[in-house]
Amino acid sequence: MPPRKANKPSKKDEGLARTDNNLKNHSWPIIYPINQKNFYTDYLKRDDQALVWRQRSELPKGDKEARDRPAQQDGDTEKEAAGSESKDDDEQQEVWGSRVIVIHPGSRNIRIGRASDALPKTVPNVIARRSPQSEWEEEPEPRPKRLKIEDESRDEPDEISDNTPQRRTRGSSRKSNSAIEKEVSQIESSFQSIFHEISQDLKIQMRQNKRRVLPNSREVVINHNKKYVPENIKEHNDPYRAEWTPIGQGSLHFVGHEALHIADNSDPRYKLFWPLRDGVFNEHDYVSKRRWHEDVTMILKESLLKELNVQARDYGMLSAVLVIPDLYDRVYVTEMLDLLLREFQFSQVCLFQESVAATYGAGFSSACIVDIGAQKTSISCVEEGMVVPDSRLNIKFGGDDVTTIFLQMLLTNSFPYSDINLLRRYDYLLAEDLKVKYTSLNEADVAVQFHNFHVRAPGEETIKYGFKTYDEVYLAPFSLFCPRILESGDKLRGRRSLWERSYDIYDNVPNDPVSLAQTSLQKSSPTEDIEMGEDVNQNGGSTTGKHNGATIPTSGLIAETTPKTSLAGSPVPEELPDLTDGASANIGIGGSSLSKMGESVSGDLEPEIEIPAILPLDLAIMESIRYAAKGDEKRSKDFFAGILLVGGGSMTPGLNHLLEERLMRQKGSLGNLIISSPPRELDPQVLVWKGASVFGKLTSTNDGDLLETQTAFERYSITLAKTYADMYNLVVSEGIAPRAIPESATVAEDANGDMASLPSLRKGSDKLSFGGQDILD
């Protein structure tokens, strides 16, 4: 018989059983772990998630119409007062792009105009202000530097006034005579040796090309120039006499052409100030940022008023497209953007890079842009409308260096006008005219030829000179391929004296964009002869074979003496390191750590010293294409087949053929090599501006979708910029405009595959952006 069960109550009856009554123990939300295999988010990946984009899309219709209202022209007020007869004029549609001002500033000239104009207005980027002394009186010695100090210049006759421009007047000198003589003797030995060397190489090359070379040509030139007697011409017999700017007692400054045509011995004296020098801010001639801002503002305002007839009251109804360098400084971008939006108060401003503007003007989708300016040469490769970041090179020589070395060669051959001085305004204009007329890179022009010119000094009779030239007309522009002969000691004078370099407040790395081609060039630039460690193979890369420390040839005129070499110390990796991180932002090509410019390896801070990058033009193009292709043979062929020369320095006759010959000698048989000129016989000097004007006439530009407004700039400033920095991987610190990291760039393609429309911005693309607006880089 089984045992009897105890009559015990169950847990349910006692209330001890677990029941689900849907009551939580706490009110905190439960966050479940993220599934790492299927993780995705669209946070801050769409434009409509940004505040400024929503505000612009939600703008009332009346405000949109007010924003798109055309700017009134000068005669509109009178037409509106005429009554009903002016209705047809009001209804007439305005020219597309007439409300967009395109500004392309340069070291010597600033090109400005409406996007609807066919060609820009070119204004010298200079301002003349009252000063105790003019620039030629302040410098202790003339330019170019003489190879020897003439004794007769010290013992001048008493009857000749010190203010006579024809005599070289020495101002207050900070150097003693012995120091000047020592410096001049060093310059003489270096210049004479290089000049003689490349002259001998030119003779050998001409003999190889079956051209006749007279053995005593230089002696004939020197003897003729020494014996030539100048001729005085009365003012009434000179039909091309110069018109000098009249000086009034109330005139405090002059801008542009008026400034260049002020008499050097005027009363009161005026001194020229150039806001930009060597492609960056001129910090040597300015003592304060305020004066620099005043000069730039005055130059732009008077240029807009005199050239485009734009009044100050119309600035708020106009948009601006500012052309900036490819390898720009962040300080440059922030200062110019602040000037246009706050000082001029343009309604909208857009930034556009020079190389991309050149491709727009020429109609190319991919090309290697070589921009030879007055004081700098920039080389960049553009692929499908985007700059390849690591291909950007900025070399500190240009047309002004050719002018200086041309005069120095003429003075070596006993130039009859021995008192020429580039610091005097009329001599500077004369030197530029001589360079444009007589320099050439065609071997057929290397012969003893007779020329004449006129010196028109203010307040004096015109003097006619005659002189003979030989090979200096060829060797002067050839200095672009032999930069050792150029004097680069005064480049970047006063750099970082007014504007300090911008550093990231977290990582303490420079905010300026980084190019591996420029970094490798700056690493090797301190040496006089840059060592060539490796060959350039046909794939655009480099091999391990060395030439026992071979150096760049001093002239490169002879094919047998020119090795095919490259500047890199090691092959370029297929995948470059990601430099977005602060710890690896200064990694060099070979993996070595590069200290911050001006900071030693041990961490001790030293004054920042920037050495100008100098490299022969043909080797610079090879380096730019090599870093752009990254070992891809197809990309190398595309860039070699689309080299485009722009800028005033590219107008030298014969430059295309000489550059093509030297590049073929360097690169071997890697596909076709085509060096193009601007199409439709367009002036190479205005091609960049023309491309920016094409961009200014796009629908997206005129509708304001790609331009930053002054209201958003004032309201949000850095807060809004940081919001878009998270979206597009932009680097933002205590400045105004953010900067894209070029190293993490990916090529952005157009949505329709059409280059007529603006390429879209992807995450990590190399584009300048402010306030979330896409600004093409």
Beta strands, then each sheet from edge to edge (+ up, - down):
strand 1: 100-105
strand 2: 109-114
strand 3: 121-124
strand 4: 127-130
strand 5: 231-233
strand 6: 253-255
strand 7: 270-273
strand 8: 276-277
strand 9: 280-281
strand 10: 319-324
strand 11: 348-353
strand 12: 367-372
strand 13: 377-383
strand 14: 386-387
strand 15: 393-395
strand 16: 449-455
strand 17: 462-469
strand 18: 643-646
strand 19: 675-676
strand 20: 708-709
strand 21: 730-731
strand 22: 739-740
strand 23: 768-770
strand 24: 773-775
sheet 1: 3+ 2- 1+ 10+ 11+ 20-
sheet 2: 6+ 4- 7+
sheet 3: 5+ 17- 16+
sheet 4: 8+ 9-
sheet 5: 14+ 13- 12+ 18+ 19+
sheet 6: 14+ 13- 15+
sheet 7: 21+ 22-
sheet 8: 23+ 24-
end
